[in-house]
Amino acid sequence: QVQLVESGGGWVRAAGSLRLSCAGSGLRFSIYTMNWFRQTPGTQRELVARITTDGPTIYADSVKGRFTISRDSAKNTVYLQMNSLRAEDTAVYYCNAHHIAFGNYWGQGTQVTVSS
């Protein structure tokens, strides 16, 4: 059974930092593209950052220069370092593992609240 478990969310003041982690089990982590999405009430889930199996990354324009995605395949973990946080970054953040042949999996989400 595939599980993705996020951690590291919480409350932080604007301009602060948080580091999210997502630990995977039950899947061959290294072959999956890993993504972080976020969602606020009444809106669609949006892609925040992506890291492919061999390292290239993409970011939403709204987080470029502030967020960094990384992965440690030896630990089956993907990270999202979030710096210079803004009130508009407040959302539930979801980890996602995607492989074109082996499926698409989601974590349960972790709340990030940025207070201005």
C-alpha beads as a LAMMPS data file, in Angstrom:
LAMMPS data file: protein, C-alpha beads

116 atoms
115 bonds

1 atom types
1 bond types

-500.0 500.0 xlo xhi
-500.0 500.0 ylo yhi
-500.0 500.0 zlo zhi

Masses

1 110.0

Atoms # bond

1 1 1 0.000 0.000 0.000
2 1 1 1.385 3.347 -1.046
3 1 1 1.556 6.029 1.607
4 1 1 2.772 9.617 1.424
5 1 1 2.970 11.349 4.777
6 1 1 3.555 15.091 4.966
7 1 1 4.947 16.897 7.972
8 1 1 6.368 20.287 8.850
9 1 1 3.337 22.480 8.384
10 1 1 2.206 24.983 10.977
11 1 1 1.867 28.647 11.767
12 1 1 4.509 31.205 10.935
13 1 1 4.738 34.965 10.686
14 1 1 5.148 36.632 7.321
15 1 1 8.774 36.615 6.112
16 1 1 9.402 33.444 8.093
17 1 1 10.330 29.983 6.864
18 1 1 9.013 26.449 7.025
19 1 1 10.293 23.168 5.662
20 1 1 7.781 20.565 4.578
21 1 1 8.699 16.900 4.297
22 1 1 6.913 14.064 2.559
23 1 1 7.947 10.516 3.334
24 1 1 6.894 7.807 0.917
25 1 1 6.439 4.101 1.499
26 1 1 5.118 1.226 -0.550
27 1 1 6.417 2.642 -3.815
28 1 1 9.656 2.719 -5.740
29 1 1 10.192 6.332 -4.824
30 1 1 13.116 7.031 -7.128
31 1 1 11.103 6.500 -10.335
32 1 1 8.328 8.938 -9.467
33 1 1 8.120 12.595 -10.307
34 1 1 7.367 14.333 -7.028
35 1 1 5.188 17.375 -6.706
36 1 1 3.949 19.769 -4.076
37 1 1 0.478 21.216 -4.598
38 1 1 -1.527 23.594 -2.437
39 1 1 -5.184 24.375 -2.056
40 1 1 -7.272 27.010 -0.334
41 1 1 -11.028 26.702 0.308
42 1 1 -13.090 27.140 -2.834
43 1 1 -10.143 26.961 -5.201
44 1 1 -8.560 24.264 -7.316
45 1 1 -5.418 22.541 -6.188
46 1 1 -2.443 24.289 -7.782
47 1 1 1.034 23.022 -8.552
48 1 1 3.671 24.720 -6.413
49 1 1 6.828 22.807 -7.322
50 1 1 7.955 19.698 -9.162
51 1 1 11.115 17.647 -9.161
52 1 1 11.720 14.944 -11.714
53 1 1 13.488 11.651 -11.188
54 1 1 16.847 13.028 -12.276
55 1 1 16.610 16.398 -10.615
56 1 1 15.211 19.169 -12.837
57 1 1 12.686 21.349 -11.080
58 1 1 9.870 23.711 -11.953
59 1 1 8.083 26.247 -9.785
60 1 1 4.923 28.275 -9.869
61 1 1 5.707 31.887 -10.688
62 1 1 4.328 32.958 -7.323
63 1 1 6.980 30.998 -5.404
64 1 1 10.050 31.286 -7.637
65 1 1 13.059 32.483 -5.704
66 1 1 11.398 31.728 -2.356
67 1 1 10.658 27.982 -2.393
68 1 1 13.020 25.105 -3.102
69 1 1 12.023 21.522 -3.769
70 1 1 14.493 18.706 -3.232
71 1 1 14.462 14.951 -2.868
72 1 1 16.437 12.305 -1.063
73 1 1 15.685 9.013 -2.738
74 1 1 17.735 7.115 -0.186
75 1 1 15.258 8.319 2.448
76 1 1 12.197 8.162 0.158
77 1 1 11.538 11.778 1.057
78 1 1 10.813 14.992 -0.792
79 1 1 11.159 18.405 0.798
80 1 1 9.803 21.873 0.232
81 1 1 11.839 24.656 1.791
82 1 1 9.672 27.750 1.989
83 1 1 11.311 31.084 2.721
84 1 1 10.025 34.658 2.779
85 1 1 6.538 33.354 3.393
86 1 1 3.572 35.575 2.650
87 1 1 -0.015 35.549 3.839
88 1 1 -1.066 34.367 0.375
89 1 1 0.989 31.198 0.854
90 1 1 -1.539 30.083 3.456
91 1 1 -3.024 26.807 2.220
92 1 1 -3.123 23.080 2.708
93 1 1 -0.028 21.655 1.051
94 1 1 -0.179 18.224 -0.567
95 1 1 2.585 15.894 -1.632
96 1 1 2.030 14.024 -4.885
97 1 1 3.882 11.158 -6.528
98 1 1 3.322 10.628 -10.222
99 1 1 4.417 7.982 -12.691
100 1 1 2.859 7.658 -16.110
101 1 1 2.616 3.881 -15.820
102 1 1 2.463 3.159 -12.101
103 1 1 -0.007 5.712 -10.903
104 1 1 -0.673 8.935 -9.087
105 1 1 -0.689 9.172 -5.286
106 1 1 -1.494 11.902 -2.762
107 1 1 -0.649 12.589 0.827
108 1 1 -3.233 13.718 3.361
109 1 1 -2.082 17.339 3.329
110 1 1 -0.516 19.640 5.874
111 1 1 -1.788 23.081 6.814
112 1 1 0.482 26.086 6.417
113 1 1 -0.753 29.339 7.920
114 1 1 1.182 32.566 7.408
115 1 1 0.186 35.457 9.600
116 1 1 0.687 38.990 8.426

Bonds

1 1 1 2
2 1 2 3
3 1 3 4
4 1 4 5
5 1 5 6
6 1 6 7
7 1 7 8
8 1 8 9
9 1 9 10
10 1 10 11
11 1 11 12
12 1 12 13
13 1 13 14
14 1 14 15
15 1 15 16
16 1 16 17
17 1 17 18
18 1 18 19
19 1 19 20
20 1 20 21
21 1 21 22
22 1 22 23
23 1 23 24
24 1 24 25
25 1 25 26
26 1 26 27
27 1 27 28
28 1 28 29
29 1 29 30
30 1 30 31
31 1 31 32
32 1 32 33
33 1 33 34
34 1 34 35
35 1 35 36
36 1 36 37
37 1 37 38
38 1 38 39
39 1 39 40
40 1 40 41
41 1 41 42
42 1 42 43
43 1 43 44
44 1 44 45
45 1 45 46
46 1 46 47
47 1 47 48
48 1 48 49
49 1 49 50
50 1 50 51
51 1 51 52
52 1 52 53
53 1 53 54
54 1 54 55
55 1 55 56
56 1 56 57
57 1 57 58
58 1 58 59
59 1 59 60
60 1 60 61
61 1 61 62
62 1 62 63
63 1 63 64
64 1 64 65
65 1 65 66
66 1 66 67
67 1 67 68
68 1 68 69
69 1 69 70
70 1 70 71
71 1 71 72
72 1 72 73
73 1 73 74
74 1 74 75
75 1 75 76
76 1 76 77
77 1 77 78
78 1 78 79
79 1 79 80
80 1 80 81
81 1 81 82
82 1 82 83
83 1 83 84
84 1 84 85
85 1 85 86
86 1 86 87
87 1 87 88
88 1 88 89
89 1 89 90
90 1 90 91
91 1 91 92
92 1 92 93
93 1 93 94
94 1 94 95
95 1 95 96
96 1 96 97
97 1 97 98
98 1 98 99
99 1 99 100
100 1 100 101
101 1 101 102
102 1 102 103
103 1 103 104
104 1 104 105
105 1 105 106
106 1 106 107
107 1 107 108
108 1 108 109
109 1 109 110
110 1 110 111
111 1 111 112
112 1 112 113
113 1 113 114
114 1 114 115
115 1 115 116
